[in-house]
């Protein structure tokens, strides 16, 4: 195998990055940072962070530790949910003056469930160059090691904090054939898992990953019911940031659900609809009565209600 010549420049690579030659005018680099293990930062990311004029970060105190670890000393600016709309104009003016800046997140790839969208959107509108510097991403790292289908998946980010809105969001995904991926914080983990159980049923297959790339990295696999029982029984494990992954509905699952619903169940649903019961309550009553999937009854009730 021929060894890559990093100095040749034939493929656009070089050992170091000279930002003065990278572009005329200002450039914002979107730099991915490690999600736990500091060694996961890329060589290109270090080159960029060493060469830019300033670094914008969600939490400057947290991000300063990363820069100090690699002996990088740069002016830092905060950019978070509460100041992005105003701060973006300040950063735009800096870039218009020809400055080079980097946007980083607390961990992982910026803008993925993190601030930065409004800034990047404005810069694109103003014709300022935006350059991605790829690297770690928590949900990609979790998904590739979870053992769930990865050919198609849907990243949903953080679920709504309020119970009713969270349940509605999950119920809208009941028939999703793709693997579903969510982020969750430790103080909402158990509540979210309970909502998964209510929306998807006890037997839905899922994987919960935590502390990815860190010393106590963990992948917990099982049904929704098993996962909820595990974390209820092990409160010390409800720490760190979580990636929740749920297996999508297969064609076989859908066919099985349809076969479970016969005329007897339809008749019961219609009687309960005439009594004015909510769809969710009807699904709970009928699924327990006939020992069938609550999700299947829920979908059938919605169909009969619309007729």
Residue pairs with C-beta under 8 A, 6 or more apart in sequence:
4 11
4 13
6 13
6 14
6 15
7 14
7 15
16 47
17 44
17 47
17 48
17 51
18 51
19 27
19 48
19 51
19 52
19 100
22 100
22 131
23 129
25 95
25 96
25 98
25 128
25 129
26 94
26 95
26 96
26 97
26 98
26 99
26 100
26 101
26 128
26 129
27 95
27 100
27 101
27 128
27 129
27 130
27 131
28 91
28 95
28 100
28 101
28 102
28 103
28 119
28 120
28 123
28 128
28 129
28 130
28 131
29 48
29 52
29 100
29 101
29 102
29 103
29 131
29 132
29 133
30 102
30 103
30 109
30 110
30 111
30 116
30 120
30 130
30 131
30 132
30 133
31 45
31 48
31 49
31 102
31 103
31 104
31 110
31 133
31 135
32 42
32 45
32 104
32 105
32 108
32 109
32 110
32 133
32 134
32 135
32 136
32 137
33 41
33 45
33 63
33 66
33 104
33 105
33 106
33 107
33 108
33 135
33 136
34 40
34 41
34 66
34 107
34 135
34 136
34 213
35 107
35 108
35 136
35 137
35 138
35 141
35 212
35 213
36 107
36 211
36 212
36 213
36 214
36 217
37 213
37 214
38 66
38 69
40 135
40 136
40 213
41 66
41 70
41 135
41 136
42 133
42 134
42 135
44 133
45 133
45 135
46 70
46 72
48 102
48 133
49 55
49 67
49 70
49 72
49 74
49 102
49 104
50 72
51 100
52 74
52 100
52 101
52 102
53 74
53 75
53 94
53 99
53 100
53 101
54 74
54 75
54 76
54 77
54 94
54 99
54 101
54 102
55 63
55 67
55 74
55 75
55 76
55 77
55 101
55 102
55 103
55 104
56 76
56 77
56 78
56 79
56 87
56 91
56 101
56 102
56 103
56 104
56 119
57 63
57 76
57 77
57 78
57 79
57 103
57 104
57 105
57 106
58 78
58 79
58 80
58 105
58 106
58 114
58 115
59 78
59 80
59 106
60 76
60 77
60 78
62 106
63 76
63 104
63 106
64 76
66 104
67 73
67 74
67 76
77 87
77 90
77 91
78 87
79 87
79 88
79 91
79 103
79 115
79 116
79 119
80 115
81 115
84 115
84 116
84 118
84 119
85 118
87 119
88 118
88 119
88 122
89 122
91 101
91 119
92 122
92 123
92 126
92 128
94 101
95 101
95 123
95 128
96 126
96 128
102 133
103 110
103 116
103 119
103 120
104 110
105 111
105 112
105 114
105 115
105 116
106 114
107 136
107 138
107 241
108 114
108 135
108 136
108 137
108 138
109 134
109 135
109 136
109 137
110 116
111 117
111 120
112 137
112 139
112 155
112 157
113 157
113 158
113 183
120 130
123 130
124 130
136 213
138 183
138 212
138 241
138 243
139 155
139 181
139 183
139 243
141 212
141 213
142 181
142 207
142 209
142 212
142 219
142 243
142 245
143 150
143 153
143 179
143 181
143 243
143 245
144 150
145 209
145 219
146 207
146 209
146 219
146 221
146 245
147 207
147 221
148 179
148 205
148 207
148 245
148 247
149 178
149 179
149 247
149 248
150 179
152 177
152 178
152 179
152 248
153 178
153 179
153 180
153 181
154 173
154 176
154 178
154 179
154 180
154 181
155 181
156 169
156 173
156 180
156 181
156 182
157 182
157 183
158 182
158 183
158 184
158 185
159 166
159 169
159 170
159 182
159 184
159 188
159 192
159 195
160 166
160 169
161 188
163 191
163 195
166 191
166 192
166 195
167 195
167 198
167 199
170 195
170 196
170 198
170 199
170 200
171 199
171 298
173 180
173 199
174 199
174 200
174 249
174 295
174 298
174 299
175 249
175 254
175 299
176 248
176 249
177 248
177 249
177 250
177 251
178 248
179 245
179 246
179 247
179 248
180 245
180 246
180 248
181 243
181 244
181 245
182 192
182 243
182 244
182 245
182 246
183 241
183 242
183 243
183 244
184 192
184 241
184 242
184 243
184 244
185 241
185 242
186 238
186 239
186 240
186 241
186 242
189 231
189 238
189 242
190 228
190 231
190 232
190 238
192 244
193 224
193 227
193 228
193 231
193 244
194 228
196 204
196 206
196 224
196 228
196 244
196 246
197 224
197 225
197 228
199 295
200 224
200 246
200 295
201 224
201 293
201 294
201 295
202 223
202 224
202 225
203 223
203 224
203 225
203 293
204 223
204 224
204 246
204 247
205 221
205 222
205 223
205 246
205 247
206 221
206 222
206 223
206 224
206 227
206 244
206 245
206 246
206 247
207 219
207 220
207 221
207 244
207 245
208 219
208 220
208 227
208 231
208 242
208 243
208 244
208 245
209 217
209 218
209 219
209 220
209 242
209 243
209 245
210 217
210 218
210 220
210 237
210 239
210 240
210 241
210 242
210 243
211 217
211 218
211 240
212 243
214 240
216 240
218 237
220 227
220 230
220 231
222 230
224 246
230 237
231 237
231 238
257 292
257 293
257 295
257 296
257 299
258 296
260 290
260 292
260 293
260 296
261 292
261 296
261 297
261 300
264 290
265 286
265 290
265 292
265 297
265 300
266 300
266 304
268 286
268 289
269 282
269 286
269 297
269 300
269 301
269 304
270 304
272 281
272 282
272 285
272 286
273 282
273 301
273 304
273 305
277 285
279 298
279 301
279 302
279 305
280 298
282 297
282 298
282 301
283 294
283 295
283 297
283 298
283 301
284 294
286 292
286 297
286 301
287 293
287 294
287 296
287 297
